[in-house]
Amino acid sequence: MAKSAVSMNPTRDDFMSLLEESYADRPVSEGAVVKGKVLAVEKDLVIIDVGLKTEGRVPLKEFSQPGKDVAIKSGDTVEVYLERIENALGEAVLSRDKARREEAWTRLEEMSNKNERVDGVIFGRVKGGFTVDLGGAVAFLPGSQVDVRPIRDVGPLMHVSQPFQILKMDRRRGNIVVSRRAIMEETRAEQRSELVQNLAEGQVVDGVVKNITDYGAFVDLGGIDGLLHVTDIAWKRVNHPSDVLSVGQSVKVQIIRINPDTQRISLGMKQLDKDPWDIVIERYTVGSRVKGKVTNITDYGAFIELEDGIEGLIHVSEMSWTKKNVHPGKILSTSEEVEVQILEIDPAKRRISLGLKQAQTNPWEAFASRHPKGSTVEGEVKNMTEFGLFVGLDGDVDGMVHLSDLDWKRPGEEAIKDYKKGDKVQAVVLDVDKEKERISLGIKQLGGDPIKSAGPLKKGDKVTCEVLKVEDGGIEVRIAGTDLTAYAKRGDLARDRGEQRPERFAVGEKFDAIVTVFDAKARKINVSIKALEISDEREAVAQYGSSDSGASLGDILQAAMKKREEEKE
């Protein structure tokens, strides 16, 4: 400050002149960051002299920083922000926070332009992320930018100085967005590149399980992670990695594959043990029976563990002899021990086909041994179809009664109406096809075959018939002395076409006829009055001469008829 001569007794004007001269070379303006000297620290206030007429007071808390203790004492020089030179109390209005903020923004803008990392401290939580102190400026750290993977507990990262990358800055709005993840990825990329160079496929290394997912486990190999897929944990089936591994567990793994482009590392544990499939052919043979444990059940079958690393599949079609189209879960349950038969072994495809039903008694063979052809059985009507009845039999098998085997006398479509589901019926075993798993039954066979019981009836025999039904096309009759029914077609009702009228016959009326068709296999018998009349004519001519002798055909037939009547009497 320049010196000036004053009187020994200065006036008020002299004092003001001296004061103005003392600040003439120290330009101070509001809204600027200025340096000041700490005069005293009183309780929670810091008294600072910035060269004005009066000192300023700043709250002590403004000198604190997240993660650091307050360290300020009398005589320290500090930078503060001058908001007002003088307030109503005559004191300078100062702010350490604003000074730090201004200083920080300037520094951060320079570092952001150079794409440099900045140091900061996470000190609070906000919606969607965290607040970070960057040495005076507050930035926002989104939750997704904290780490390369989601972190459950961020506590250890709070109030610790660490580097961040500035993603976005807007000084006018006072917004700063930073990322810790970018730093982590960059660091990891450098570490991975260096570590990958020291690794080779086939190498066996030690690691620590870092994270477990549904599809595998991530193993830390000392700064670089590798994926241990669930299928490479063990030769046996592993439903979930957590069943055999836990976070923090030390494991020995083999490097299966390294992708040079993505630097991804695939690991395996089972590769360190001998492949059990190498000795499958030695230990198992097709047709042998073995025991195993159910490990998994699907819609198409069940997987059976025969030993560690060796599994076979029971296809749904090989589950049961009798239960068709049933979900495997209704036959077997997980962890159940079962006996199975080996049906096929394919070492190349690492597949073993197993059969559950083959290790059990074939019910069709058992039925055939207990009920030979011709024996009588009893069962319940399980189902009725357009071609017959299905009857439930012992051994949990079904037999079928075809429509043609329901009744000797009536059509099957008519006879089946006599039955309903749940009825108890008896039947005769007609055939057992063990290969096709079919049992043929017959109900009508319980009674004798009317055709066989009719005696030596054959084509050409003369029979007496009783009318049962009159139709336009002919008449249905019963052959006297039997239970057989026959049919006389319209054209067989008389030799004379004018007499071939079914309506001239009445139900219950009897007449003689000749059997013209006798097919026991097809169950078909036809009779003919016309054939009988022709036969009688030939016989009469043979016996009584021809018309050449002078007798008329009428005389001959009349004589033949008279003889027949005499024979009947």
C-alpha positions as CSV (number, residue, x, y, z in Angstrom):
1,M,0.0,0.0,0.0
2,A,1.4,3.4,-1.0
3,K,2.3,5.7,2.0
4,S,0.9,9.2,2.3
5,A,1.5,12.1,4.7
6,V,-1.2,12.7,7.2
7,S,-1.4,14.9,10.2
8,M,-0.8,13.7,13.7
9,N,-4.5,14.3,14.3
10,P,-6.4,12.8,11.3
11,T,-9.9,13.8,10.6
12,R,-12.7,11.5,9.5
13,D,-12.0,12.4,5.9
14,D,-8.3,11.4,6.4
15,F,-9.3,8.0,7.8
16,M,-11.7,7.2,4.8
17,S,-8.9,8.3,2.4
18,L,-6.5,5.9,4.0
19,L,-9.0,3.0,3.9
20,E,-9.8,3.6,0.2
21,E,-6.1,3.6,-0.5
22,S,-5.6,0.3,1.3
23,Y,-8.0,-1.5,-1.0
24,A,-7.2,0.4,-4.2
25,D,-4.7,-2.3,-5.3
26,R,-6.9,-5.2,-4.2
27,P,-9.8,-5.3,-6.6
28,V,-12.6,-7.4,-5.1
29,S,-16.0,-8.0,-6.8
30,E,-19.1,-10.0,-5.9
31,G,-19.6,-13.4,-7.7
32,A,-15.9,-14.2,-7.7
33,V,-13.6,-16.7,-6.0
34,V,-11.1,-14.9,-3.7
35,K,-8.4,-16.0,-1.3
36,G,-8.8,-15.4,2.4
37,K,-7.0,-16.0,5.7
38,V,-8.6,-18.0,8.5
39,L,-8.6,-15.8,11.6
40,A,-10.3,-18.2,13.9
41,V,-12.4,-21.3,14.2
42,E,-15.3,-20.8,16.7
43,K,-17.6,-23.8,17.3
44,D,-19.3,-24.4,14.0
45,L,-18.1,-21.2,12.2
46,V,-14.9,-20.2,10.5
47,I,-14.0,-16.5,10.5
48,I,-12.1,-15.5,7.3
49,D,-10.5,-12.2,6.3
50,V,-10.6,-11.6,2.5
51,G,-9.2,-8.0,2.8
52,L,-12.5,-6.2,3.1
53,K,-13.7,-3.8,5.8
54,T,-15.1,-6.7,7.8
55,E,-14.5,-10.4,8.0
56,G,-16.9,-13.1,6.7
57,R,-18.2,-16.2,8.6
58,V,-18.5,-19.6,6.9
59,P,-20.2,-22.7,8.4
60,L,-17.5,-25.2,9.4
61,K,-19.4,-28.0,7.6
62,E,-18.7,-26.4,4.3
63,F,-15.0,-27.3,4.8
64,S,-15.8,-31.0,5.1
65,Q,-15.7,-33.5,2.2
66,P,-17.3,-37.0,1.9
67,G,-14.8,-39.6,3.2
68,K,-12.5,-37.0,4.8
69,D,-12.2,-35.3,8.2
70,V,-12.4,-31.5,8.5
71,A,-8.8,-30.2,8.8
72,I,-8.7,-26.4,9.0
73,K,-7.1,-24.1,11.6
74,S,-6.3,-20.4,12.2
75,G,-3.7,-19.0,9.8
76,D,-4.8,-21.3,6.8
77,T,-5.3,-19.7,3.4
78,V,-8.5,-20.8,1.7
79,E,-10.5,-19.9,-1.4
80,V,-14.1,-18.8,-0.9
81,Y,-16.8,-17.5,-3.1
82,L,-17.8,-13.8,-2.4
83,E,-21.5,-13.6,-2.7
84,R,-21.8,-10.0,-1.1
85,I,-19.2,-7.6,0.1
86,E,-21.4,-6.5,2.9
87,N,-24.8,-7.7,4.3
88,A,-27.2,-6.0,6.7
89,L,-24.8,-6.8,9.6
90,G,-21.9,-5.3,7.9
91,E,-20.2,-8.7,7.3
92,A,-18.9,-10.1,4.0
93,V,-21.1,-13.0,2.8
94,L,-18.8,-15.9,1.9
95,S,-19.3,-19.6,0.7
96,R,-16.7,-22.3,0.7
97,D,-19.1,-24.7,-1.1
98,K,-19.6,-22.4,-4.1
99,A,-15.9,-21.8,-4.3
100,R,-15.2,-25.5,-4.4
101,R,-18.0,-26.0,-6.9
102,E,-16.7,-23.3,-9.3
103,E,-13.2,-24.6,-9.0
104,A,-14.4,-28.2,-9.5
105,W,-16.5,-27.4,-12.6
106,T,-13.5,-25.7,-14.3
107,R,-11.2,-28.6,-13.4
108,L,-13.8,-31.2,-14.5
109,E,-14.5,-29.6,-17.8
110,E,-10.9,-29.6,-18.7
111,M,-10.6,-33.3,-17.7
112,S,-13.7,-34.2,-19.6
113,N,-12.4,-32.5,-22.7
114,K,-9.3,-34.6,-22.4
115,N,-11.3,-37.8,-21.7
116,E,-9.5,-38.2,-18.4
117,R,-10.7,-40.1,-15.3
118,V,-11.8,-38.1,-12.3
119,D,-11.7,-39.1,-8.6
120,G,-14.9,-39.0,-6.6
121,V,-16.7,-40.4,-3.6
122,I,-20.1,-42.0,-3.5
123,F,-21.9,-40.4,-0.6
124,G,-25.7,-40.8,-1.1
125,R,-28.5,-42.7,-2.7
126,V,-31.1,-41.1,-5.0
127,K,-33.8,-42.5,-7.2
128,G,-32.2,-44.6,-9.9
129,G,-28.7,-44.4,-8.6
130,F,-26.2,-42.5,-6.3
131,T,-24.7,-39.1,-5.7
132,V,-20.9,-38.7,-6.2
133,D,-18.8,-35.8,-4.8
134,L,-16.2,-34.9,-7.4
135,G,-14.2,-32.5,-5.2
136,G,-16.9,-29.9,-4.9
137,A,-19.3,-30.8,-7.7
138,V,-22.0,-33.3,-7.2
139,A,-22.6,-35.9,-10.0
140,F,-25.2,-38.5,-10.6
141,L,-24.1,-42.2,-10.9
142,P,-26.9,-44.4,-12.5
143,G,-27.4,-47.8,-10.9
144,S,-26.5,-49.5,-14.2
145,Q,-23.2,-47.7,-14.2
146,V,-21.9,-48.9,-10.8
147,D,-20.4,-52.2,-12.0
148,V,-20.2,-54.5,-14.9
149,R,-22.7,-56.8,-13.1
150,P,-25.5,-56.0,-10.7
151,I,-24.3,-55.5,-7.2
152,R,-26.5,-56.4,-4.3
153,D,-24.6,-54.5,-1.6
154,V,-23.1,-51.1,-2.6
155,G,-22.1,-50.4,1.0
156,P,-18.4,-51.2,0.6
157,L,-18.2,-48.7,-2.3
158,M,-19.7,-45.8,-0.3
159,H,-17.4,-43.0,1.1
160,V,-14.4,-44.4,-0.7
161,S,-12.4,-42.3,-3.1
162,Q,-12.3,-44.1,-6.5
163,P,-12.0,-43.2,-10.2
164,F,-15.0,-42.4,-12.5
165,Q,-15.6,-41.6,-16.1
166,I,-17.6,-38.4,-17.1
167,L,-20.4,-39.4,-19.5
168,K,-22.2,-36.0,-19.7
169,M,-21.8,-32.4,-18.4
170,D,-24.1,-29.5,-18.5
171,R,-22.8,-26.5,-16.5
172,R,-25.8,-24.3,-17.2
173,R,-28.1,-26.9,-15.7
174,G,-25.6,-28.1,-13.2
175,N,-25.8,-31.7,-14.4
176,I,-23.0,-34.2,-14.4
177,V,-23.4,-38.0,-15.1
178,V,-20.5,-40.3,-14.3
179,S,-19.8,-44.0,-14.7
180,R,-17.8,-46.4,-12.6
181,R,-18.6,-49.3,-14.9
182,A,-16.7,-47.7,-17.8
183,I,-13.6,-47.7,-15.6
184,M,-14.1,-51.3,-14.5
185,E,-14.6,-52.5,-18.1
186,E,-11.5,-50.7,-19.3
187,T,-9.5,-52.1,-16.5
188,R,-10.9,-55.6,-17.0
189,A,-10.3,-55.4,-20.7
190,E,-6.6,-54.6,-20.1
191,Q,-6.4,-57.4,-17.5
192,R,-8.2,-59.9,-19.6
193,S,-6.0,-59.2,-22.6
194,E,-2.9,-59.7,-20.5
195,L,-4.2,-62.8,-18.7
196,V,-5.6,-64.4,-21.8
197,Q,-2.2,-64.4,-23.4
198,N,-1.0,-66.5,-20.6
199,L,-3.8,-69.1,-20.9
200,A,-4.1,-72.0,-23.4
201,E,-6.9,-74.5,-24.3
202,G,-6.5,-77.7,-22.4
203,Q,-4.7,-76.0,-19.5
204,V,-5.8,-76.9,-15.9
205,V,-6.1,-73.9,-13.6
206,D,-7.4,-73.1,-10.1
207,G,-10.3,-70.7,-9.7
208,V,-13.0,-69.4,-7.3
209,V,-16.7,-69.5,-8.0
210,K,-17.8,-65.9,-8.4
211,N,-21.4,-66.1,-9.5
212,I,-24.0,-68.9,-10.1
213,T,-26.7,-68.7,-12.7
214,D,-29.3,-71.1,-14.1
215,Y,-27.1,-72.0,-17.0
216,G,-23.7,-72.3,-15.2
217,A,-21.2,-70.6,-12.9
218,F,-18.7,-67.9,-13.5
219,V,-15.2,-68.7,-12.1
220,D,-12.6,-66.1,-11.3
221,L,-9.2,-67.3,-12.7
222,G,-7.3,-64.5,-11.0
223,G,-8.6,-61.3,-12.6
224,I,-10.5,-62.9,-15.5
225,D,-13.7,-64.8,-15.5
226,G,-14.6,-68.0,-17.3
227,L,-17.9,-69.7,-17.8
228,L,-18.4,-73.2,-16.4
229,H,-21.5,-74.3,-18.2
230,V,-23.9,-76.6,-16.3
231,T,-23.3,-79.4,-18.8
232,D,-19.6,-79.3,-18.2
233,I,-19.7,-79.5,-14.4
234,A,-20.0,-83.3,-14.1
235,W,-20.6,-86.3,-16.3
236,K,-23.9,-87.0,-14.4
237,R,-27.0,-84.8,-14.8
238,V,-26.8,-81.5,-12.9
239,N,-30.3,-79.9,-12.6
240,H,-28.9,-76.6,-11.3
241,P,-25.3,-75.5,-10.7
242,S,-26.1,-74.6,-7.1
243,D,-26.7,-78.3,-6.4
244,V,-22.9,-78.9,-6.6
245,L,-21.3,-75.5,-6.4
246,S,-21.4,-72.5,-4.1
247,V,-20.1,-68.9,-4.4
248,G,-16.6,-68.6,-3.0
249,Q,-15.8,-72.3,-3.5
250,S,-12.3,-73.1,-4.9
251,V,-12.4,-75.3,-7.9
252,K,-10.0,-76.9,-10.4
253,V,-11.1,-76.5,-14.0
254,Q,-9.8,-77.1,-17.5
255,I,-9.9,-74.4,-20.2
256,I,-12.0,-75.9,-23.0
257,R,-12.1,-73.0,-25.4
258,I,-10.8,-69.4,-25.7
259,N,-12.5,-67.0,-28.2
260,P,-9.7,-64.7,-29.3
261,D,-12.2,-62.1,-30.6
262,T,-14.4,-61.8,-27.5
263,Q,-11.8,-63.2,-25.1
264,R,-14.5,-65.4,-23.6
265,I,-13.3,-68.5,-21.8
266,S,-15.2,-71.7,-21.6
267,L,-14.3,-74.0,-18.7
268,G,-15.0,-77.6,-17.7
269,M,-14.8,-79.7,-14.6
270,K,-16.0,-83.1,-15.8
271,Q,-13.1,-83.1,-18.4
272,L,-10.8,-83.7,-15.4
273,D,-12.4,-87.1,-14.8
274,K,-12.5,-90.1,-17.0
275,D,-15.5,-90.3,-19.4
276,P,-17.7,-93.1,-18.1
277,W,-19.0,-93.7,-21.6
278,D,-15.6,-95.1,-22.5
279,I,-16.5,-98.3,-20.7
280,V,-20.3,-98.5,-21.5
281,I,-20.0,-101.4,-23.9
282,E,-17.9,-103.3,-21.4
283,R,-20.4,-102.9,-18.6
284,Y,-23.7,-103.1,-20.3
285,T,-25.3,-105.4,-22.9
286,V,-28.5,-105.2,-24.8
287,G,-31.2,-107.4,-23.2
288,S,-29.7,-107.3,-19.7
289,R,-31.7,-106.0,-16.8
290,V,-30.2,-103.3,-14.5
291,K,-31.4,-101.0,-11.7
292,G,-31.3,-97.2,-11.8
293,K,-32.7,-94.0,-10.3
294,V,-35.2,-91.7,-12.0
295,T,-33.5,-88.3,-12.5
296,N,-35.8,-86.5,-14.8
297,I,-39.3,-86.9,-16.2
298,T,-40.5,-85.3,-19.4
299,D,-43.6,-85.6,-21.7
300,Y,-41.8,-88.1,-23.9
301,G,-40.3,-90.3,-21.2
302,A,-38.1,-90.6,-18.1
303,F,-34.3,-90.5,-17.7
304,I,-32.7,-93.2,-15.6
305,E,-29.2,-92.8,-14.0
306,L,-27.5,-96.2,-14.2
307,E,-24.3,-94.8,-12.6
308,D,-22.5,-91.4,-12.3
309,G,-22.5,-90.0,-15.8
310,I,-24.5,-92.8,-17.5
311,E,-28.1,-92.1,-18.2
312,G,-30.6,-93.9,-20.3
313,L,-34.1,-93.0,-21.5
314,I,-37.3,-94.9,-21.1
315,H,-39.5,-93.7,-23.9
316,V,-43.2,-93.3,-23.0
317,S,-44.0,-96.2,-25.4
318,E,-41.8,-98.5,-23.3
319,M,-43.3,-97.5,-19.9
320,S,-46.2,-99.9,-19.6
321,W,-47.8,-102.9,-21.3
322,T,-51.3,-101.7,-20.7
323,K,-51.3,-97.9,-19.9
324,K,-51.2,-96.2,-23.3
325,N,-51.0,-92.4,-23.8
326,V,-50.3,-91.8,-20.1
327,H,-47.9,-89.1,-18.9
328,P,-44.7,-90.8,-17.6
329,G,-45.2,-88.8,-14.3
330,K,-48.2,-90.9,-13.5
331,I,-46.1,-94.1,-13.7
332,L,-42.8,-93.0,-12.2
333,S,-41.6,-90.4,-9.8
334,T,-38.3,-88.6,-9.5
335,S,-35.6,-90.3,-7.3
336,E,-37.5,-93.6,-7.6
337,E,-35.4,-96.7,-8.1
338,V,-36.5,-99.0,-10.9
339,E,-35.5,-102.1,-12.7
340,V,-35.2,-101.7,-16.5
341,Q,-34.1,-103.7,-19.5
342,I,-31.5,-102.3,-21.9
343,L,-33.0,-102.2,-25.4
344,E,-30.3,-100.4,-27.4
345,I,-26.8,-98.8,-26.8
346,D,-25.4,-96.1,-29.1
347,P,-22.0,-95.0,-27.8
348,A,-21.4,-92.5,-30.6
349,K,-24.6,-90.6,-29.7
350,R,-24.2,-91.4,-26.0
351,R,-27.6,-92.8,-25.8
352,I,-29.1,-95.9,-24.1
353,S,-32.7,-96.9,-24.7
354,L,-34.3,-98.6,-21.8
355,G,-37.6,-100.4,-21.3
356,L,-39.6,-100.5,-18.1
357,K,-42.3,-102.8,-19.3
358,Q,-39.8,-105.4,-20.6
359,A,-38.6,-105.9,-17.0
360,Q,-42.1,-106.9,-16.0
361,T,-44.3,-109.8,-16.9
362,N,-45.9,-109.5,-20.3
363,P,-49.7,-109.5,-19.4
364,W,-50.6,-110.9,-22.8
365,E,-48.3,-113.9,-22.3
366,A,-49.6,-114.3,-18.7
367,F,-53.2,-114.2,-19.9
368,A,-52.6,-116.7,-22.7
369,S,-51.0,-119.2,-20.2
370,R,-53.9,-118.8,-17.8
371,H,-56.7,-118.7,-20.3
372,P,-56.0,-120.9,-23.4
373,K,-58.0,-120.7,-26.5
374,G,-61.6,-122.0,-25.9
375,S,-61.7,-121.2,-22.2
376,T,-64.4,-119.0,-20.7
377,V,-63.6,-115.7,-19.0
378,E,-65.6,-113.0,-17.3
379,G,-65.1,-109.2,-17.3
380,E,-66.7,-105.8,-17.4
381,V,-67.7,-104.0,-20.5
382,K,-65.2,-101.0,-20.7
383,N,-66.2,-99.5,-24.0
384,M,-68.6,-99.9,-26.9
385,T,-67.6,-99.0,-30.4
386,E,-69.0,-99.4,-33.9
387,F,-67.2,-102.6,-34.4
388,G,-67.8,-104.3,-31.0
389,L,-67.4,-104.5,-27.2
390,F,-64.2,-104.1,-25.2
391,V,-64.1,-106.2,-22.1
392,G,-61.7,-105.6,-19.1
393,L,-60.0,-108.9,-18.1
394,D,-57.7,-109.9,-15.3
395,G,-54.1,-108.8,-15.7
396,D,-55.3,-105.3,-16.6
397,V,-55.8,-106.3,-20.3
398,D,-58.8,-105.8,-22.6
399,G,-60.4,-108.3,-24.9
400,M,-62.7,-107.4,-27.8
401,V,-66.0,-109.1,-28.8
402,H,-66.5,-108.3,-32.5
403,L,-70.1,-107.6,-33.7
404,S,-70.1,-110.8,-35.6
405,D,-69.4,-112.8,-32.4
406,L,-72.3,-111.4,-30.3
407,D,-75.2,-113.5,-31.5
408,W,-75.8,-116.5,-33.8
409,K,-79.2,-115.4,-34.9
410,R,-79.2,-111.6,-35.0
411,P,-77.0,-109.0,-36.7
412,G,-74.2,-107.5,-34.4
413,E,-75.6,-104.0,-34.8
414,E,-78.8,-105.2,-33.3
415,A,-77.3,-107.5,-30.7
416,I,-74.9,-104.9,-29.2
417,K,-78.0,-102.9,-28.1
418,D,-78.4,-105.5,-25.3
419,Y,-75.2,-104.3,-23.6
420,K,-74.1,-101.2,-21.8
421,K,-70.9,-100.0,-20.2
422,G,-70.3,-101.6,-16.8
423,D,-72.1,-104.8,-17.6
424,K,-70.6,-108.1,-16.4
425,V,-70.3,-110.5,-19.3
426,Q,-68.9,-114.0,-20.0
427,A,-67.1,-114.8,-23.2
428,V,-65.0,-117.5,-24.8
429,V,-61.4,-116.8,-25.7
430,L,-61.1,-117.1,-29.5
431,D,-57.5,-116.0,-30.0
432,V,-54.6,-114.3,-28.2
433,D,-52.1,-112.4,-30.3
434,K,-49.2,-111.6,-28.0
435,E,-47.2,-109.7,-30.6
436,K,-50.1,-107.4,-31.5
437,E,-51.4,-107.4,-27.9
438,R,-54.9,-108.4,-28.9
439,I,-57.4,-110.8,-27.4
440,S,-60.4,-111.9,-29.4
441,L,-63.5,-113.0,-27.5
442,G,-66.9,-114.4,-28.5
443,I,-70.1,-114.3,-26.6
444,K,-72.3,-116.3,-29.0
445,Q,-69.7,-119.1,-28.7
446,L,-71.0,-119.7,-25.2
447,G,-74.0,-121.5,-26.8
448,G,-73.8,-124.1,-29.5
449,D,-73.7,-123.2,-33.2
450,P,-77.3,-123.7,-34.5
451,I,-76.0,-124.7,-37.9
452,K,-73.9,-127.5,-36.3
453,S,-76.7,-128.6,-34.1
454,A,-79.1,-128.9,-37.0
455,G,-77.7,-132.2,-38.0
456,P,-76.5,-133.2,-41.5
457,L,-78.5,-130.5,-43.3
458,K,-77.2,-129.8,-46.8
459,K,-78.0,-128.2,-50.1
460,G,-80.8,-130.1,-51.9
461,D,-82.5,-131.3,-48.8
462,K,-86.3,-131.0,-48.7
463,V,-87.4,-129.1,-45.5
464,T,-90.6,-127.7,-44.0
465,C,-90.5,-124.0,-43.3
466,E,-92.6,-121.7,-41.0
467,V,-93.0,-118.1,-42.1
468,L,-91.4,-115.6,-39.6
469,K,-91.4,-112.3,-41.6
470,V,-92.9,-111.2,-44.9
471,E,-91.0,-108.6,-46.9
472,D,-91.2,-107.2,-50.4
473,G,-88.1,-109.1,-51.6
474,G,-89.1,-112.4,-50.1
475,I,-89.9,-114.1,-46.8
476,E,-87.9,-115.1,-43.7
477,V,-88.6,-118.6,-42.4
478,R,-87.5,-121.0,-39.7
479,I,-86.7,-124.6,-40.7
480,A,-88.9,-127.0,-38.8
481,G,-87.2,-129.0,-36.1
482,T,-84.2,-126.6,-35.8
483,D,-83.3,-123.1,-34.6
484,L,-82.1,-122.2,-38.1
485,T,-83.5,-119.3,-40.1
486,A,-83.5,-119.2,-43.9
487,Y,-84.7,-116.9,-46.6
488,A,-86.8,-117.5,-49.6
489,K,-86.4,-114.8,-52.3
490,R,-89.3,-113.5,-54.2
491,G,-88.3,-115.4,-57.3
492,D,-88.2,-118.7,-55.4
493,L,-91.7,-118.5,-54.0
494,A,-93.3,-120.3,-57.0
495,R,-92.6,-121.6,-60.5
496,D,-95.4,-119.6,-61.9
497,R,-94.4,-115.9,-62.0
498,G,-97.9,-114.8,-61.2
499,E,-97.6,-116.7,-57.9
500,Q,-94.3,-115.2,-56.8
501,R,-96.0,-112.8,-54.4
502,P,-94.8,-112.6,-50.8
503,E,-98.0,-111.2,-49.6
504,R,-99.9,-114.4,-50.3
505,F,-98.0,-115.9,-47.3
506,A,-98.9,-115.2,-43.7
507,V,-96.7,-115.3,-40.5
508,G,-97.0,-118.8,-39.0
509,E,-97.9,-120.5,-42.3
510,K,-96.0,-123.6,-43.2
511,F,-94.8,-124.9,-46.5
512,D,-92.3,-127.3,-48.0
513,A,-89.2,-126.1,-49.9
514,I,-85.7,-127.2,-51.0
515,V,-82.5,-125.9,-49.6
516,T,-80.7,-124.1,-52.4
517,V,-77.9,-122.4,-50.5
518,F,-76.2,-123.8,-47.3
519,D,-73.0,-121.7,-46.3
520,A,-72.1,-122.5,-42.7
521,K,-69.2,-120.1,-42.7
522,A,-71.2,-117.2,-44.0
523,R,-74.2,-118.2,-41.9
524,K,-76.4,-118.2,-45.0
525,I,-79.3,-120.6,-45.9
526,N,-81.7,-120.1,-48.8
527,V,-84.8,-122.2,-49.6
528,S,-86.9,-122.3,-52.7
529,I,-90.5,-123.5,-53.3
530,K,-89.9,-123.1,-57.0
531,A,-87.0,-125.6,-56.9
532,L,-89.3,-128.1,-55.1
533,E,-92.0,-127.8,-57.7
534,I,-89.5,-128.4,-60.5
535,S,-88.1,-131.3,-58.5
536,D,-91.5,-132.8,-58.0
537,E,-92.3,-132.4,-61.7
538,R,-89.2,-134.3,-62.8
539,E,-89.8,-137.0,-60.3
540,A,-93.4,-137.4,-61.4
541,V,-92.4,-137.6,-65.0
542,A,-89.8,-140.2,-64.2
543,Q,-92.4,-142.3,-62.2
544,Y,-95.5,-141.9,-64.2
545,G,-94.3,-141.6,-67.7
546,S,-94.2,-138.8,-70.1
547,S,-97.0,-137.0,-72.0
548,D,-96.0,-139.0,-75.1
549,S,-97.8,-142.0,-73.5
550,G,-101.1,-140.2,-73.8
551,A,-101.2,-138.9,-70.2
552,S,-101.3,-135.1,-69.8
553,L,-98.7,-133.3,-67.6
554,G,-101.6,-132.4,-65.3
555,D,-102.5,-136.0,-64.9
556,I,-99.0,-136.9,-64.1
557,L,-98.6,-134.2,-61.5
558,Q,-102.0,-135.0,-60.0
559,A,-100.9,-138.6,-59.6
560,A,-97.6,-137.5,-58.0
561,M,-99.4,-135.3,-55.5
562,K,-101.9,-138.0,-54.6
563,K,-99.0,-140.3,-53.9
564,R,-97.3,-137.7,-51.7
565,E,-100.5,-137.2,-49.7
566,E,-100.8,-141.0,-49.2
567,E,-97.2,-141.1,-47.9
568,K,-97.9,-138.3,-45.4
569,E,-101.0,-140.2,-44.1
